[in-house]
Every structure is written in C-alpha cells, then in structure tokens.
Amino acid sequence: MIKVEGLNKTFKVHKKEPGLAGSAKALFKRNYIVKNALEDINLNLDEGEIIGLLGANGAGKTTLIKILSGIIHSSSGNVNIMGHNPWDRHNDYRKSMSVIMGQKAQLWWDLPPMDGFLLLKEIYQIHHKDFYESIEHLSEILNVKEQLNIQVRKLSLGERMKVELIAALLHKPKIIFLDEPTIGLDISAQKTVRKFIKEYRKEYNPTMILTSHYMDDIEELCPRIAILRAGQKVFDGDLSNLHNQYAKNKLLKAHVKNEEDLQKLSTQFPSELGTIELAKNEISISSPRAKVMDAARYLLNNADIIDLNIKEEEISNIVEKIMMKSGDKVE
C-alpha cells in the first residue's frame, strides 16, 4: 500500500551573518547551508495499517507527511503509494488520500462548515446521496450537528477540529495522514477525536500515518511506531518491542506499613537490585529487568508490605531517551 525506499530531503537554509554589515552583505550575496531534513528513510505499510510517527520538533515528521501527500518533492529516493508517485499529483491519488493538520485549516474562516463541505463535494465529485449520508453519519459521531451552520471562526478549537475531520473524510479516503490532530485540544476533545479515529478505522479500514507529541494518542491508536531523530529513522516496530529493546529497567512500587522498615530499606537495600527512592510510606525502585523479581522478593522478606506493583517504564520516557541521544528535546 505504502512503500518508501531511500527517501532523502535537503533544504538550502540562509546562513545569517551577524551585525548590520552582515545584513547589508546578504542583500547582494547570501551564504547558504544545506540541512538534511530526511536521510535514507525506508517505510512499508500494508492496507489498513496505522503507524505512529514520533520525534522532536524538527525531526522530519511533517516533512515526511508533506512528501507522501505530494505537497513537496523529495530530493532523492522512491515512494509508491497504491501504484502512484505522490508528487505527480494524479487526480486518482488525490481523490484517494487526505491530509489533516492540527495547525492548519482547510475550511474558510468566515463561512459555516456546511458551505465548505458543499465546495468539497464538487471538488471530489461526491454523489449527492453519499455526501449527505456522510455528513449525517460523521456529524452524529462527533456531536457537531448544531455547529454545521455556524461560521467557523465562532466555533471552539475542539469544534473546529471536529469539522475539519469531517471535511477531510467526506470522500472516504483510503490513505489518511494525521499531523498532530489533537494539538491544543483539551482532554475531553482529545478523547473524542481518538474515539472517532478508532471507530472510523473499524468501519472503513484506511491506511493511516499519525504524528503526535501526545503519547496518549500513540498508545491508544498505534500498535506500531517509528521514531525519527534528526531526519533519520532510529526505531520502527511494535510498542512492546520498544520496551524490550530500549527499556533496561522495570519500575517497582510498594507501600510499606512501618516507618522503621522504610528507613531500613533505604540504607540496606542491595544496590545490584536497583536504585531506590522514598516518598512518605511509598518506596520506588528502578530495577534491571532480570533482577526485578529478586527485588520484589527482597522487599517482601524484609518489610511489612501493604501492596506491591511492578510495571514497565513509561513509553514517553523511553521515547524521550531515544530522541535525547543526539541532543533532541521533546517539546
């Protein structure tokens, strides 16, 4: 369905010269540096698959989305999506895909959403019956029926995102690119959007690529993720494999009944079983995966434990560690 081989994208960036003399010099002759936005990216997606694309700001996520959707050209490499080269911009391809960007709108600010939908109906040549059935179905799921005839600029951010989703899905695309669809939304609106995406996938089975800085989006929607770092793909696989490959420790938390036991553990807990932190009557231990059961056994044998919990390290922490290896920072 989607096959990307050896994809590269470079940009020429103006190198600013310091001071007034540098600004004057730039009027006549500018110096440029070449930035590699994407380097040797390979990616394969089957029909109906969804992948979460992660990376710090500037890692190349949006650049990749723009290339796959045909907005910009690559510098080199091959892309084949349902037999199409995206930047050839054939109508057959454009009718079968959709791009949803949380920071950019396609509906006109001063018109109600319904007017924008009618324009899209003509652009995509959607049959009259299919159009109104889609409007009815999608607006009911997203609970925005009452907002369809209100100017877009008068809608809340969450309502605008919902009508933007409807606009992008009216023609029932087979390929959907979601670039931070929940950015800026409150928790309730984020949950609504995620629930909608899950229900839409179940009904229509499109192939999706989702980028987001919210790990809740990724963990709830994407069993597979790819991580970009400085334009390079550094991980591609299941979330479970991410733990096995990058998380060396597990987290163990226990509530201790007696203050005396807590103090004893703080001084006598074996360092080879992990590092220990104390907070009131709670003890937290970051233990090597192979030693976590030994650490749990030591606690049970040497303290009066009320409850004990062992869990994997947070996905967000693992991803941040991967991206920080080259100095990137999650924002």
PEWO-V625354 format. One record per residue. N is the residue number from 1. RES is the residue in one letter. NEAR is the number of other C-alpha atoms within 12 Angstrom. D_FIRST is the distance of its C-alpha to the first C-alpha in whole Angstrom. Layout:
# PEWO-V625354
<<N RES NEAR D_FIRST> <N RES NEAR D_FIRST>>
This chain:
# PEWO-V625354
<<1 M 25 0> <2 I 34 4> <3 K 24 7> <4 V 31 10> <5 E 21 13> <6 G 22 17> <7 L 31 16> <8 N 29 20> <9 K 32 22> <10 T 24 26> <11 F 21 28> <12 K 15 32> <13 V 14 34> <14 H 16 37> <15 K 17 40> <16 K 19 42> <17 E 17 46> <18 P 11 48> <19 G 10 51> <20 L 11 53> <21 A 12 53> <22 G 16 49> <23 S 17 48> <24 A 14 51> <25 K 16 49> <26 A 18 46> <27 L 14 47> <28 F 10 48> <29 K 14 45> <30 R 17 42> <31 N 17 41> <32 Y 14 37> <33 I 13 36> <34 V 15 32> <35 K 21 30> <36 N 26 26> <37 A 32 24> <38 L 37 21> <39 E 30 22> <40 D 28 19> <41 I 38 16> <42 N 27 14> <43 L 34 11> <44 N 28 8> <45 L 28 6> <46 D 22 5> <47 E 22 5> <48 G 24 9> <49 E 27 9> <50 I 39 12> <51 I 38 13> <52 G 40 16> <53 L 46 17> <54 L 47 21> <55 G 45 24> <56 A 33 27> <57 N 26 28> <58 G 25 27> <59 A 35 24> <60 G 36 22> <61 K 38 19> <62 T 36 20> <63 T 36 20> <64 L 45 16> <65 I 36 15> <66 K 27 17> <67 I 35 16> <68 L 44 12> <69 S 39 14> <70 G 28 16> <71 I 20 19> <72 I 21 20> <73 H 27 20> <74 S 34 19> <75 S 26 22> <76 S 19 20> <77 G 24 17> <78 N 28 14> <79 V 35 11> <80 N 27 8> <81 I 35 6> <82 M 25 5> <83 G 17 8> <84 H 26 10> <85 N 29 12> <86 P 35 13> <87 W 24 16> <88 D 22 17> <89 R 21 17> <90 H 18 16> <91 N 17 17> <92 D 19 15> <93 Y 26 12> <94 R 30 15> <95 K 29 15> <96 S 30 12> <97 M 37 12> <98 S 37 15> <99 V 39 17> <100 I 38 19> <101 M 33 22> <102 G 32 25> <103 Q 21 27> <104 K 20 26> <105 A 26 27> <106 Q 27 26> <107 L 31 29> <108 W 25 32> <109 W 20 35> <110 D 17 38> <111 L 22 36> <112 P 28 35> <113 P 39 32> <114 M 32 32> <115 D 22 33> <116 G 30 30> <117 F 36 28> <118 L 28 30> <119 L 21 29> <120 L 28 25> <121 K 28 26> <122 E 17 27> <123 I 17 25> <124 Y 28 22> <125 Q 20 24> <126 I 24 24> <127 H 18 26> <128 H 18 29> <129 K 13 29> <130 D 18 25> <131 F 27 26> <132 Y 20 29> <133 E 18 28> <134 S 26 25> <135 I 36 28> <136 E 21 30> <137 H 22 27> <138 L 33 25> <139 S 30 29> <140 E 19 30> <141 I 24 28> <142 L 33 28> <143 N 22 32> <144 V 29 33> <145 K 22 34> <146 E 18 37> <147 Q 26 36> <148 L 33 34> <149 N 22 37> <150 I 24 38> <151 Q 23 38> <152 V 30 35> <153 R 22 37> <154 K 19 39> <155 L 24 36> <156 S 19 36> <157 L 25 33> <158 G 31 32> <159 E 34 32> <160 R 38 31> <161 M 41 27> <162 K 44 27> <163 V 47 28> <164 E 42 25> <165 L 45 22> <166 I 47 24> <167 A 39 23> <168 A 39 20> <169 L 39 19> <170 L 42 21> <171 H 35 19> <172 K 34 16> <173 P 31 13> <174 K 35 10> <175 I 39 9> <176 I 43 12> <177 F 41 14> <178 L 45 17> <179 D 36 19> <180 E 35 22> <181 P 41 23> <182 T 40 26> <183 I 28 28> <184 G 20 31> <185 L 24 31> <186 D 17 34> <187 I 16 33> <188 S 15 33> <189 A 25 31> <190 Q 31 28> <191 K 23 29> <192 T 26 28> <193 V 38 25> <194 R 35 23> <195 K 22 25> <196 F 32 23> <197 I 39 20> <198 K 24 20> <199 E 19 21> <200 Y 30 19> <201 R 26 16> <202 K 16 18> <203 E 15 18> <204 Y 22 15> <205 N 21 12> <206 P 32 10> <207 T 34 8> <208 M 42 11> <209 I 47 12> <210 L 44 16> <211 T 44 19> <212 S 41 22> <213 H 31 26> <214 Y 33 27> <215 M 31 26> <216 D 23 26> <217 D 38 23> <218 I 37 21> <219 E 28 23> <220 E 26 23> <221 L 34 19> <222 C 32 17> <223 P 24 18> <224 R 30 16> <225 I 39 17> <226 A 41 17> <227 I 40 20> <228 L 41 21> <229 R 35 25> <230 A 32 26> <231 G 35 23> <232 Q 33 22> <233 K 31 20> <234 V 32 22> <235 F 29 21> <236 D 27 17> <237 G 25 18> <238 D 22 19> <239 L 32 22> <240 S 21 24> <241 N 18 24> <242 L 30 25> <243 H 25 28> <244 N 20 28> <245 Q 19 28> <246 Y 27 29> <247 A 29 32> <248 K 21 35> <249 N 29 37> <250 K 32 37> <251 L 31 39> <252 L 35 42> <253 K 31 44> <254 A 35 48> <255 H 26 50> <256 V 29 54> <257 K 22 57> <258 N 19 59> <259 E 20 60> <260 E 16 62> <261 D 27 59> <262 L 29 56> <263 Q 23 59> <264 K 19 59> <265 L 33 55> <266 S 27 55> <267 T 15 58> <268 Q 19 57> <269 F 30 53> <270 P 21 52> <271 S 19 50> <272 E 19 48> <273 L 27 47> <274 G 30 45> <275 T 27 46> <276 I 28 48> <277 E 23 48> <278 L 24 51> <279 A 17 51> <280 K 16 54> <281 N 25 54> <282 E 29 50> <283 I 38 49> <284 S 32 46> <285 I 41 45> <286 S 33 42> <287 S 32 42> <288 P 27 40> <289 R 28 38> <290 A 18 40> <291 K 25 43> <292 V 29 42> <293 M 25 44> <294 D 22 47> <295 A 37 47> <296 A 35 47> <297 R 19 49> <298 Y 25 52> <299 L 36 51> <300 L 21 52> <301 N 14 55> <302 N 23 57> <303 A 30 56> <304 D 23 57> <305 I 26 53> <306 I 18 52> <307 D 19 48> <308 L 25 46> <309 N 22 42> <310 I 25 40> <311 K 23 36> <312 E 28 33> <313 E 29 33> <314 E 23 32> <315 I 30 28> <316 S 30 29> <317 N 20 32> <318 I 30 30> <319 V 37 27> <320 E 28 30> <321 K 26 32> <322 I 31 29> <323 M 32 28> <324 M 23 32> <325 K 18 32> <326 S 19 32> <327 G 17 34> <328 D 21 31> <329 K 21 32> <330 V 27 31> <331 E 17 32>>
